[in-house]
Amino acid sequence: MKTFLLVGLIVELTVGGLLLLGLLSPISEAQSDGATDNATSPLVEFLPDIGKIYRAALTAPLQEVEQEIEDEEIARFYHRLIERYDLD
């Protein structure tokens, strides 16, 4: 049992290291060559999508709650708060 766990750990570390090197090597090559083309790495193309997903996940609940506020004064305050922090 312990042998299987040890072998599994070694395999996981090896595969993880190879994947990490595979993703980071195009980025480091592009930086060392002075290239500005981001098409060399699929990871670079994916990063802006993470920002959009995070922003949507952050703002969607706030916008839904804003529609459910019944008190007009609190609704105005909440709306100004969201606008001030640029969360709309």
N, C-alpha and C positions, 0 to 999 in steps of 0.2 A: 504494500500500500504506500509506504513512504517513498519507495523507488518511483512509483508512478507520479506522485506529487512532485518529486524532484525533477523528473524528466519533463513533466508538464510545465513547470516553472522555467526550466531552461529553454524549452521550445517557445514559450510565450515571450520571454525576454529577447530571444533571437529574432523572432518574427516581428515583434514590436520595434526593435532596433533597426531592422532592415526597412520596415515601412517608414519609420521616422527619417532615416537617411535618404530614402527614395523621395520623400516629400520636400526635404530641406535642401537637397543638393541642387535642384534647378534654381532655387532662390539664391543660394550663395554663389552659384556660377554667374547668374545674371548681375548680381551686385559687383562681383569682381571684374566682370567684363565692362561694367559701366553701362550696360544695356538698360533701356527704360521700357522695353516691351514687356508687358505683364503676361503675355500669352505663353511664356515658357513654363508656367506652373499652374496646374489646375487648382491648387490651394489658393493662389492669389485671386483667381476668378471667383472663388467661393466666398471669400471674406466679405465683400459688400452685401451679399445675401444674408449673412449672419446679422449684420447691422439692421437691415430692414425687418428681419424676423423679430429681433429683440425689441425694436421700436414699436412694432405692431402688438407684440405681446404686452408691452408696458402700457400702451395707450388705450387699447381696446376695453379693458375693464373700467378705466377711468371715464371713458366716454359713455359707457353703458350706465354707470352709476349717476352720471350727470343728468341723464334723461329721467331718472327715477326720483330725483330730489323734488319734493313737493313744496317746501318753503321757498318763496321767491327770493328772499334776502340771502339765504344760504346758497341757493342756486347761483345767484350773481357772484357771490364770494368765491364759490367753487370754480365757476367759469373763469373769473379773473386769475385765480391761482393756477389753473391749468394753462392759460395763455401766458402768464408771466414765466412759467417754467418751460414754455414751448413744448407742451405735451399734447397739443391738439393736432 
